[in-house]
């Protein structure tokens, strides 16, 4: 399953929508995604969303779409 992770690059800054970034991870559960992101980055996770088939298809049309591997 592919998950979209919305995050801020720094835990020290106040979260602001303008600075929210996203990455995409293939994992079995959102718990696994959270563990991997927390273990491998210093990002402040705002939200983890499981992408259904249509949403994933939409996201893949964006040129910046890239599956992140840890």
C-alpha positions as CSV (number, residue, x, y, z in Angstrom):
1,X,0.0,0.0,0.0
2,X,1.2,3.5,-0.8
3,X,1.0,6.2,1.9
4,X,1.3,9.9,1.6
5,X,3.1,11.6,4.5
6,X,2.6,15.3,5.0
7,X,5.4,16.8,7.1
8,X,7.4,19.8,8.2
9,X,11.2,19.6,7.8
10,X,11.9,20.9,11.3
11,X,10.3,20.0,14.6
12,X,11.3,23.3,16.0
13,X,9.3,25.5,13.6
14,X,5.6,26.2,14.0
15,X,3.8,24.2,11.4
16,X,2.6,26.3,8.5
17,X,0.7,25.2,5.5
18,X,3.1,27.0,3.1
19,X,6.0,24.9,4.3
20,X,4.2,21.5,4.4
21,X,5.9,19.0,2.2
22,X,5.0,15.4,1.2
23,X,6.6,12.1,0.5
24,X,5.3,8.8,-0.6
25,X,6.1,5.4,1.1
26,X,5.3,1.8,0.2
27,X,4.5,0.0,3.5
28,X,2.1,-2.5,5.1
29,X,0.7,0.0,7.6
30,X,0.7,3.6,8.6
31,X,2.5,2.5,11.8
32,X,5.3,1.1,9.8
33,X,5.5,4.4,7.8
34,X,5.6,6.5,10.9
35,X,8.4,4.3,12.4
36,X,10.5,4.5,9.3
37,X,10.1,8.2,8.8
38,X,10.9,8.9,12.5
39,X,13.9,6.6,12.4
40,X,15.4,8.0,9.3
41,X,14.6,11.7,9.4
42,X,14.1,14.6,11.7
43,X,10.7,15.5,10.1
44,X,7.7,16.6,12.1
45,X,4.9,14.4,10.7
46,X,1.6,16.1,10.4
47,X,-0.5,13.4,8.7
48,X,-0.2,10.0,7.1
49,X,-2.8,9.1,4.5
50,X,-3.4,5.8,2.8
51,X,-3.9,6.4,-0.9
52,X,-6.6,4.5,-2.7
53,X,-6.2,3.6,-6.4
54,X,-7.7,6.8,-7.8
55,X,-5.9,9.1,-5.4
56,X,-2.6,7.4,-6.2
57,X,-3.2,7.7,-9.9
58,X,-3.8,11.4,-9.4
59,X,-0.7,11.9,-7.3
60,X,1.5,10.0,-9.9
61,X,0.6,12.6,-12.5
62,X,2.5,15.2,-10.6
63,X,6.1,15.4,-11.9
64,X,7.5,15.7,-8.3
65,X,5.9,12.3,-7.4
66,X,8.6,9.9,-6.2
67,X,8.4,6.9,-4.0
68,X,10.7,7.3,-1.0
69,X,12.7,4.2,0.2
70,X,14.4,4.0,3.6
